Amino acid sequence: MSENPATPETTAAAPAAPVDEPRPLGTTAVSAAVPRRGKPMFPDGTGPAADPAGSHHERRIRSFQPRRSRVTASQGEALRRLWPTWGVDVDGLSRLDLDAFFGGLPVVLEIGFGMGEATAQMAAADPGTGILGCDVHTPGQGSLLGLAERNGLSNIRVANGDAIILLREMLAPASLAGLRVYFPDPWPKKRHHKRRLIQPEFVALATTRLAPGALVHCATDWEPYAEQMLEVLSAEPTLENLHDGYAPRPDFRPFTRFEGQGLDKGHVVHDLLFRRRG
């Protein structure tokens, strides 16, 4: 594995968003790297930072709930050993060199990977594609890194922090071969709909980081959110729907724990497949 290739000359200050790009949205993350008592889990810098972008300075609406679950011994060990080369903190202070980070592989960004089982399966099935998983759940980060090591998956990297900052500040335009958002928090209450990740501003930002032909794949078991996703993605002029409405469940998306929970409740799972226009 190559070392973390954050560009050193840009670490003095976060680059300003270009005037023709969307303004900040979503939220920064406070990860589970800070236990409930407030003592840092990785004080020596060997694991993901608790608050890589200083979220208390950037007040934005949260699109997710940080989950401070207990990190197991194996997850913590995986983070300490593998994070220095396989992980990156989303601090917004440097441009991430995806070619160096993934050895030249085309890279798909997956936002929210849970415990990483489905991500590991997709990486194993497609070793020619790099997967950059972005999440704030420290146990899940450790779990995914452990799965990658045990299964010899050299095409997985983990980003710790807010995907909005990752997209806006740390990824170059047209640098991604795809975007995956599987079963994001549906925020079912009407007053919380503004917290949903798939919003026009987010999609407009994300598409600037997609190369022509890149695939956008979303999935949800919450019918009202599926309707919103379809409306928002269809309204983005740089995207085209590969199907007439919702897509059949593609073979490359593994069955996930969240999907099973939704089906157990009688929910219907909807997939959406869009492509970045050339």
N, C-alpha and C positions, 0 to 999 in steps of 0.2 A: 504494500500500500504506500502511496506517496504521502508526503507530509501536507498539512493544511496549507493551501496556496493563497491565502489572503494577500492581496497586493499591498506591500509595505508602504509605498510612497503615499498612499491615500489615507493613512491611519490618523492623521492629525485632526481631521474634522469630518463630519458626515457631509457627503456631497448634497447640494441642494437639488430638489426635484426640478427637472426642466419645466419651463412654463407651460409647455403643451401637454404635460402629463397630469393625471388626476391628482388631487390633493390627498393628504393622508386620510385613511379611514381604518376601521377595525380597531385593533388594540395591540399593545405590546403585552408581553407575557411575564408573569412571575412563576417560574417553574418550581417543581417539587424539590429542586436542589436546596431549598431552604426548608428545613423541618419546621414543625409547628412552634418549637421553642425559639426559632430564629437563628440557630447556629448553622453556618454554611456546611453543606455536606461535603464539598470538595474545596477546602480552604487553600490547598496548595495548587489549585488551578489544573488538577489532573482530570477534572470532569466538567460537565456543563455548568455554566455560570447561573446563579440564581436569577439574575435580572440583567441580561447582557446588554440591553439597549436603554437601561435606566427608565423603565416604564413610568415611574412616578413623576417624571418630567414631561411625559407626553400623554396628555389626557384625551383619550379617544374612546369611543364606544367599543366595548368588548364584543368580539364575535365568538368567544368561547369562554369556558370556565376553567381556570387552572385547577388541576386536581393534585393535591398534595398527598398521594398515597404513599405507603411505606415501600421503600426500596429494599428488595431482598439482598442477601449477601452476594448471590451470583450476579445479580444485575449491577450492584455497586462495583464488583470486581471487574465486570466487563467494561463499565464506564471508565474506571481508572486506567485500565490497560489500553483500551482501544480509542478512547476519545481524542487523545493528542493527534492521531493521524486520520481517524475516520469521522470525527465530529467537528462541527463549527458552531460557534456562538453567533447568533444574529444580533450583532451590536450596531450595525448600520454605519460602521466607520471605514469599511474597506470593500473593494470590489472583489467578489469571489471568482477566481479563475477556474471555471468548470472544466476546461480541457486538462489542466494540471491535476485537478481534484479527482477526475475520473479517467485519466489516461487517454483522453481523446474520444471517449464514448459519447454518443448522443445522450442527453440527460432529460429525464422526465421528473417534474416536481410533484410530489405527493404531499398534500396538506392534510395533516391529521391521520396518523397511521395506527393509533391504538396501541396494542401490544406487539404489533409488527408481523403477525403470522401471515397475513395476506400479502404484505409487502415482500416478505422473504420468498413466498411462493412465486410471485411475479418475477422477482429477480432471478430465481433459479430457472424459470421457464424461458427467460429472455436475457441470457448473459451478455448479449451485445448491446444492451441498453442500460445506462446508469440510472439509478433511482435516488433522488435526493429527497428524503423524508423529513418534513418539517413538523415538529410537534413541541409541546411544552410539558408533556407528561414524562417525568424522569424515569419511573419504572418502565414505561414503554420504550424509552430510548435505550435503556440498558438491556431490555428484552430483545429488541431488534438487533443491537450490536452483537449480543450473544448468539442469536440465530445466524447472523451473517458469518460469524467466525466458525461456528460448529459445522455449517453447511458449505464452507468454502466459497461464500458469495462475495466476490471482490468488487461487485458493481453497486454496492449500497453505501451511502453516506447519510449522516444524520445532522440536521440543523436544529438548534435549540433556540426557540424564540418565536417572534411574531412573523408570520408569513408576509404580512403587508410590508414590513421593513425589509425583509429579504428580497421581495420583488422590487420594491421602490429604490432601495439604496445599494443592494449588493449583487444584483444580477444584471448583466448587460442586455440591451435590446436584442431581440431575436435569438437569444441564447438557449432557449428550451425547446426540446422536441415534443413536449407534451405537458399537460397539467391534469392531475387526478384529485378529485375531492369526493371521497366516499363516506357517506353517512355522517355529514357534519351535524352539529347541534341544530335541531330544527327550530328552537326557540318558539314553541307552539303558541304561547300567549300573544295576543295581538299587540300589546304594548311593548313586546320584546322583538317584534319582527325586524326592527332596525338593527338588531344585533346579528342577524343572519349574514353569513359570509358572502353568499352569492347575491350581490347587489350590482347595479349598473357601474358604479365607480370602481368596484373591485375588478369586475370583468374587463373594463376599459384599461385598467392598469396591467392586469395579467396578460392581456393579448399583446401588449407592447413587448413583452419578454418572450413571446412565442415566435419561433421561426415559421416561415410559410409552410403550410402542410401539417403543422403540429396539431395533435389531437387533444381536445378538451373532453374529459370524461367525468361526469358527475353521476352519483347514485344516491338515492334517498328512499326511505320507506314511509316518509311523511307526505301524504298526498298534497296538502296545500303548499308545502315547500317545493315539491316537484313541479307544481304549476308555476310557482314563482321562478324557479330555475329555467323552465322552458321559455317563459316570457322574457326574462332578462337575457338569456343567451341568444334567443332569436332576434332580439332588438339590437344586438351588437353588430355593426356593419362589417366588421372584419372577420366574423365567423359565419360558417354555413352549416346547417343541420344535415347530417348524413342520412337522416331518416325523416319520415313524415310524422313529426311529433316525437314521441318517446322511442327509444331504441330497444331492440331485443337484448336480453342480457348477454354480453359478449363472453366468449369462452375464456378470454384471458383474465377476466376479473374473478378471483377466487371467492368462494363463499366466506363471508365474514361473520364474526360473533355478533356484531351489531345487526347484521342482516337477519340472523337467526332469531334474535330477540324481537325484531319487528314482525317477522313472520309468525312467531308464537303468539303475538298479540292480534293477529289477523290483518296486519298491514300488507299493502301491496308495494313491492319494490319497483321503482322506476329508474332506468338508466337513460342518460342523455349523452349523445356523442356528436360533438361539433368539431369542425376543422378550421384552422386559421387559413384565411384566403391568401393567395399568393400575391 
